[in-house]
Amino acid sequence: MSAHEKKLSTVFSPYRSNIDIHYGYRLATDLSRIGNSSLGGRQAGSRADREATRYLHHEMNRIGLSKVRREAFPVDSWEFRGARLTITKGGGERTIYPYSYASGGTDREGITGELIYAGKGRRRDYENLNVRGKIVLIDIDMENDWWINYPSLEAAHQGAAALINNCVEGYGQYNDRTMNTQDFCGPVTIPSVNVSRADAEYLKGLIQEGNPEINLQVDNEVKPNGTSWNIVGEIPGETAETRIIVGDHHDCHFYGFQDNNTGVAAALTIAKAMIDSDYRPYHTLIFVLHGAEEWGAIDNRYDWQVGAWHQIHTLHPEWIGSTLAFINFEMPGMAGGERFVTHATPEFHSFLQDTYRQAEEMGLEVSEQFAEGFGCEDPLLTTWSDAWTYASGGIPSFENYAGYREGDTAFSRNIYHSNYDTPELFQSAAFDFNVAFYGLLAMVLDRMGLIPLDFRAQADRIDSAANYRLMEEAAGKPDVEAFKKALSEFREAAAALYEQTIPAAAAAAAQGTGPNSNSEPTSAERKTIDRLRRLGPDKLKSLNRRILEAFGAFQDGLVRLDWEDSQAYRFEQKQRNIPPLEQALRHIESGNREAAAEALSRVDNNAYALYFSRPVVQHEYEQIFGKMNEGKLFWGTGKLSGYIDFYDAIASLQGRSPEEYAAGEFVSKNYEKEKQQLKEEVQESTQQMEEVTEALFSIVRDTNQGW
């Protein structure tokens, strides 16, 4: 008897008893020792990347996974081998060891030059400075101000030879010795490195004494045409045609213990416990450890999640449409919040609530680690992990959430991507709970006849996101009424699919009464489960494919990104643009030029026009909409709905432009254009909802008729 025909408790109990948290800790610690420099770092395409993938390939084989392989994909490679900042003063010498971004390096002699302090690295911070050929020191807050590529490009534009950054707020606030790095999103330009606050204060002191001459050596190589690898292993199921994927990423900044060595460890600890407990799945379980999640592309706004993107778009496009779910791990070795929260595609929200209840029935005492229990109040995935690439590509996804990004000063602001992400952070009970819960979640999914997607959650979110007043002003009442009608019918189709088929399949999974079982369900569930049984495995696979195709069509047709790289519906960016455009027009008419400039800065990505030079701001536009990355925007492809360039208008309103600019006329023209585009987005959203609705009703009809 296969696992999906047994009671859930019968298969979960041996799995739970075979979870080996000591194995997970050892694995994460071993990975922490594989780096390119004394400060760690395991960047895409580097020596350490190769070493880690060989180690993980061996480990997958050792624990008993099948069909283990390293699957190569193209990346731009980055290898940071170390940096040295030497200050000679009064016959003595002091050395500081910075950490580099994915930017330029130096030769062995390094760069010797005067050190200049330039505030936050903005355009105006250089107004009274001559930094040509010099080394610039800045303070920035990458969490709340701007990413490192903006001040780095500004420094290069101003003629600086190198840039040294200090994180004054936001990330890297553990102590005065904390360093921090992030992906770069820029070209290979001047060397750009990070130092701790203590070292930055020392350097500022030297500057106050009289701009010192220093030497900066950066052994950093960023180049195109490299290779990284995703490591893949399987637990074969009764069918190889459908699968559940468990994965994460193996590259890291610094030592990367939590981010993401514990993620790798969690995936392989799940695999090991399933193998050791002789779990025999129905769907094939695939374990994928991705490369190039942190960075993998030169001069690209979407330079992370590169390995995951290649996994489903170039290496295994056949996985799209036949994969029930992707379960992703990020930092599962810590309990950073009061609630145990799972981020997921909204369609999995109902299923998660059911699984939380089953977890409690299985004896998983969540309150021991998370005082406020289970929760998925905000089911949306972030774009900061591989789960987004899978979901936007058409594979419904989950991601564990440890409270490490929002409101958790212990990790997000202090340790994330820093030199203090080390094995001392390990919380064994939290790691154990994550492995237990997400193993259970995979087992529940494995036992279901139909993938449990509840599209009603998307209908509710669309209704909440729609500004019907703005829509009606832009599109007119008939178009808005058509939108509402399409939304209502979409919700009706979603309810029919979920309520008439999926809960019964879920109940069958929990009781061990899947489509191939002889066990009897409760009387209330018998009719639906019997209908699913009569369909047989082949037709169930076909129905699952059609449900997944509907999911993918929704992602392609309606889901977009905003300029903060957060999920949004296709009409939302236009909705957000119209109010500040209206405000800007009023301020221009009343003569309040500064207020008008501020309002325009809230349209699309124009905030940077307030702070940086035209070539810096223009460069990001070219990254996305120009020729340089045409065909290689990865998970951001087609997800932004355009850009209005207000740089010249803002400069004119602020008095920075040498010529008077007809700002009012330009703003008015684009205000009307945005309203027209909102009208088009409303119409397109209506059509997309109608198409998904028809697909869902078709699935319900065929299921009810027994096909």
DATAQUI-V550424 format. One line per field, one symbol per residue. burial: b if it has 9 or more other C-alpha atoms within 8 Angstrom, else e. Layout:
burial->???
//
This chain:
burial->eebbbbbbeebbebbbebbebebbbebbbebbebbbbebbbbbbbbebbbbbbeebbeebbebebbebebbebebbbbbbbbbbbbbbeeeeeeebbbbbbbbbbbeeebbebbbbbbbbbbbebbeeeebeebbbbbbbbbbeebbbbbbbbbbbbbbbbbbbbbbbbbbbbbeebbbbbbbbbbebbbbbbbbbbebbeeebebbeeebbbbbbbbbbbbbbebbbbbbbbbbbbebbebbbbbbbbbbbbbbbbbbbbbbbbbbbbbbbbbbbbebbbbbbbbbbbbbbbbbbbbbbbbbbbbbbbbbbbebbbeebbbbbbbbbbbbbbbbbbbbbbbbbbbbbbbbbbebbeebbeeebebeebbbebbebeebbbbbebbbbbbbbbbbbbbbbbbbbeeebebbbbbbbbbbebbbebbbbebbbbbbbbbbbbbbbbbbbbbbbbbbbbbbeebeeebeeeebbebbbeebbebbeebbbbbbebbbbbbebbbbbbbbbbbbbbbbeeeeebeeebbebbbbbbebbeeebbebbbbbbbbbbbbbbebbbbbeeebbbbbbbbbbbbbebbbbbbbbbeeebbebbbbbbbbbbbbbbbbbbbeebbeebbbbbebeebbeebbbbbeebeeeeebbbbbbbbbeebeeeeebbebbbebbeebbbbbbbbbbebbbbbbebbbbbbebbebbeebe
//
